[in-house]
């Protein structure tokens, strides 16, 4: 694998990137059970922070969807829980729609959309065979109970206590996006975890620059109102992060060279 730390050329029409109150901030896109990519990207972030921190305590924000689809969700959650215990960084885990769906299944086991869009891989990563379509209700309860027996308490704590939004300086970090025309303080999880084209197609100027995942794009997309960094790691092999400092945004990736960050 190769990596890139890239700064896109600054079009004249592009406003200056926002500030983050003097902090050194890294945001990581959707991991989806790709532990090897997650570990690789974290190593690249650590190396970058060692050269850039200048005495600051780095903030790492994972934008949700740690789990599902890829084969190593349990290992990914273990890494996130471990990062939360470290004193040399501040690690913030955000809620994704996949985490929300998994928690809903644990609360009310049964035939569930979660099992249809990647939850089966998460069950297997904890050593639990997913129920077949049409299995009796007791089979889903058994799978839930088996998963809870296998899942360390630190994993469940990490996911249950994930926030839906983090605001820092001129940026708001969320999983999916926000509903245009609605103040940040009034955004609900239906938008923060699930919204799609209504948000990504909007050219509205929001209260903050929205940093998000959820919507897969071939390369990171930086626009005046949003920064999208879900590059479909589980199918592309490209896991993306951005480094944000006051007035500066840079890209850190695993995988093949991807070229400059898209800014339109």
N, C-alpha and C positions, 0 to 999 in steps of 0.2 A: 504494500500500500504506500501511497504517497500522500502528502498533506499540503495544504496551502494556507498561508496567512496573507490575505489579500486586502488591499484598499482600492475600492473602485474610484475611477476618476470622478470628480465632482462637477456635474453639469451646472451651468450658470443659473438655471432655474431651480435647482435643488436647494432648499433651505439648509442652513448649517445643522448638522446632527445635534440632538439635544444633549443636555447635561445630566449627570447622575450623581450630583452632589460630591464630586471629587473622588468617587469610588471607582474601583476596578471591577467590572461586572462581566460575567460570562453567562450567556443563555444557551441552553442545549435543546435541540428539537426532539421530535418523537423517536424514541429508542426502539420500542416494539420488540422487546425480548432479544435484542442483538447484543449480547454481553461482550463479545469480542470487540465490536465496534465501539461500544461504550467505554470499555477499558482503554482502547487505543486513543479515543478522543480525550478522555480524562488525562492521559499521560501527556498529550500535546498541550492541553490547557495548563497542566502543572508546569511544563517547561516554559510556556509563554508567561505565566504568572511569575515564575522565578526571575525572569528577565524584566518584567514590567511593573511589579507590585510596588517597589520603592517604599517598603515599610507598611503598605496598606494590607489589610486583610481581605483577600478576594471574596467576592460574592458569586456563587454559582447557582443559577436558577434553572431547574429542569422543567420544561413547559408541559409536562403531562404525557400520558401514553408511554409509560415505561414498559408496559406489559402487552401481551397478546401478539399473535401472528408469528413472531420469531420463536426459536426453540428454547430460549434461556431466560424466561421471565423471572424465575426465582433467583437466579444469580444477579440479574439486573437490580431487583428490589433489594437484595442483600447489599449490593454496592451502594445504593442510595441511602439505605439505613446506616451503613458504616460512615458515609460522608457526613451525615447529620451529627454524628458523634465526635467529629474532629474539631479541634479547637483552633486550628490554623486557618480555616476557611469558614465562611458562612454558606451553608447549603440549604436552599429553599426548594422544596418539592411542590409543584403545582398539581392540581387535579386535572386529569384528562377524562374524556368521555369513556375510555376503556376502563380506567380505574373505577369510575362511577358505576359502570355496568357490572363490573366484578363485585363491588360492594353490594349492589342491589341483589345479585344472585346469592351472595352469602346470607343476606337477610331473608330472602324469599326464594329458596331453591325451587326450580321447576324448569320446564321448557322456556328458554330465555334467549333473546337475541344475542346476548354476550357469547354464548357458545357457538353462534353462527358467524361471528366476525372476529374470531381469534382467541376466544376464551378457552377453546379446547386445547390449544398449545400451552396456555398458562397452567391448566390443570395437569397436563402431562409433565410440565417442568417441576411440579411439586409431587410427582410420582402417582398421580391419580388418573385413571382411565376415564375419559369423558363418557357420559351416558349417550347411548345411541338415540337417534331421532325416534320418537314414539315410545321410548322406555316408560315404564310405570313411574308415577310420582315418587315412590320410595327410592328409586334409583338416583334421582337428582338430590334427594336429601342425603343419601349415603355419600354421594360425591362431594357435597358441601362439607359434610362432617369430616370426611377423610382429608379434604384440603385444609380445614382448620387444624386438624391434628398435625399435619405436616408443616404448616406455615409457622415460622417463628413469630413470637409476639411482636418483635421489632418490625417485621415486615408489615403486619396489619396496622400497627401504630403509624408507620411511615405513610401508608396510603390513606388511612382514615383521617389523618390530621393534615392532609394536603389542602392548601388554600386554593381558591378559585381565581384569585387575582392578587398581584403584588404591584404596588406603585412605587417607583423610585425616580425621583427627579422628574424629568420630562417624559418618562416612559411608563407604560402600564404593561405588565407581563401577564398573559393569559394563555389558555390552551388553544381555543378555536378562534376567538375574536370577540367583537362586541356588536350590539345592535345599533346601526347608525341612527342618530337622532335621539338616542336615549342617554341621559347622563351616566357617567361611570358609576356613581353611587347607586343607581337604580337598575344596573344590569343584573339579570338573573342567570342561573346556571344553564338554562336552555340556550342562551346565546354564548356564554363564556366557554361552555364545554362542547357545543354542538354546531354552532352557526357555520355556514359555508359561503355560498356565492353572494348572498345579500351583503355580507361584510367585505369579502375580497374584491367585489366589483365596485365598491363605493370609493368615490374620490373626495368624500367629505373630510374636512379637517376636524379631527377628534380632539378631546381635551388633552390627551397625551398621544405620543407615538405608540402604537400598539405592537408589541412583540409577541408573536404567536407561532404555533405549529398547526397541526390538524389537516390543513389543505396541502396536499403533496404538489410540489413544483420541482422541475428538473434541476433548478439551482435556486439558491436563496434569492428572495425578491425583496428589495428595499425600495420603498416608495415614501413620499413625504408623510403619509399618514399611518403606515404600517411596515413591519419587517416580518416576513414569513420565512421560517427556517425548517420546515418539514420537507426533506428531500428523499423521503421514502426509503429509509435505511434498510428495512427488511427485504426490499426487492431490488434496490439499486446498489447497496453496499456503501452508500454515501451518508454518513451521519454528520450533521452540521451544527456548529455553534457559532455565535458571534461574540466578539469582545467589544464592550462599550466602555469608553471613557468620555469625559467631557469633550464634546465636539468631535468625537471620532468613533467610527464603527468599522470593525475589521472582521473578516471571516476566517474560521478555522474548521477544516474538514478532514475526514478520513476518505480514503478511496482515491480515484483518479483525479487529476487536475481538472477543475471545473470552469476555469476562466474567471473573469471578474464578476463580482456581485451584480445582479441585475438591479439597476436603478432607473425608474421611469417617472 
